[in-house]
Amino acid sequence: MKHRMMHSHDLRQRLPEYARKMGVSAEELESTYAWMLENDVCFETPMKDKTLCFISYLNIEPRIEPPLARRFYRLLANETPGALIPLYGINWPTLRDRMLRTWEQAYNILICKIPSHTLRLLWLRVGGAKIGKGSSVWRNTEILGVDGLRIGNDSTVGWHCQLDARGGLIIGDHVTIASHVLIIAGGHDLKAPEFWAVGGPVFVRDYAWIASRALLSFGADIGEGAVVGGGSVVSKAIPPYAIVSGPNAEIKGERARGLNYKVGGKGLFTLFH
């Protein structure tokens, strides 16, 4: 299978560090990694200044025969904030995945429309989302991959957003995500006849502000205090405190430092949000 989940950049350069962590020689792990690339366990996509590294989106750990390759795949999977797709069958991972998907669909169809922060956040937390103190997700915002959603303290997600957390969506403290923002943690390989699924995490760091109708796709890493202007499209790292806008997320300026405000979105018109 060539469905793949983004893990990191330039993984090959960090193999000696992983080898020490796993208690094996660097040469042994390099040989294992080469085998994983050849057998569609790991994938590399060269870019201009870096190499994107992926692992199989489908949890193929039981099918990996070399013990070291199986160990390394498990380690990489545990470092990925998103959940891997289970090998479907009559087993607990399949049942758990179906239950979670049913739970989040109930949220998207019904629960997200109920004007009660308490009920909505409780539903998301029971489904596996981690949401900090004072944070809120306003009504009519849909969530995919609820178990991959992480929101820090005092952060607000506005009306009518779509949060795709299947590849992992990590939102920090004091973050403002305005209404009608799209965060899409996955897509497809347009060069593959099989239309393989490709996904990865999205990070929104502390004090970031995502303006209305912005689109963040996997690979986006919004730095602390950065501002993404309305209608922008981002699929890359944005430096801390940068102000970006447009389809290429070009830097237009820099925000003030030393931010210390509270978003407080949960307290505004609580009965209606």
Phi, psi and omega in degrees: 000142181243017167295133188219148181243130180292132178257307185189186175257143169053048181298324183302324181291339182260009181300320177301323178295317178294324180298316178297320180296324183268355178074033178232170179283154178298321180297320180295318181288324177298319177295320179295318180296322177298320178296320181295322177293320182289335186247024174058035171265320174235160183218149176232138176235106181292137174241186182299310186239009181199172176238121177282134183243131184236159169238165179300125179293328176279131183286091185263016182309316180296341183266353182275117186279313181298125184301319182292322177296321178295318178296316183292320177298317179298319179297314180295321179296321180292336179276349181273125184292339178274162179269136176285154177283129181286161171286107187292141180173196178271085183204168183295316179304322179293314180298316180298317180297317179295322179295317179296318181293323176294319180299316182286329176292323175298322177296313184291328182276322189234303191297323184294347180266351183280128183282066178211109175305316186301312182293316182296314181292323177299316180299316180294319181293320177297328178283358175113354179289146175251113185232124187282177183294133176080001180272158183213152172235112187287170187296154176066018170266126183264148183228130173248141182067051186305328182286352176258008183269128177229121179233132180282207183269147172055046176240150184230134172247124188283196182289150165053038173268166169234120180251108177262104184254017183296330176266001184102120177233112185245113181248130186278205181270148174058036179268140175245116174247112185288174181292154175065028174271141177248125173240111188244112186266017181201166177198209182219156179278106184286347179267358182253127177301334182279354178059046183303143176284137178229128181217178179178171185282159172234133180242133174234108189280173184308141174065010177289154178230118178253113185280167186305140174066017171286155178235120174250128177245172186299143189101344178288133176221097186274114186295164180306130176073003182288156178238126176254115185293161181301135179079004180285156176237123185231129175220029183214177178284135177249128183298153177304138175067007177285148173251117184238157177201168176090173183293341178252010179050054180283143180286125182250346182177192181223141182274161176299148177267177176064036182296137183214023183272167172248137180289310175064026184295339183286335184273351183276118177047052188307320184294337185260344182261000000 
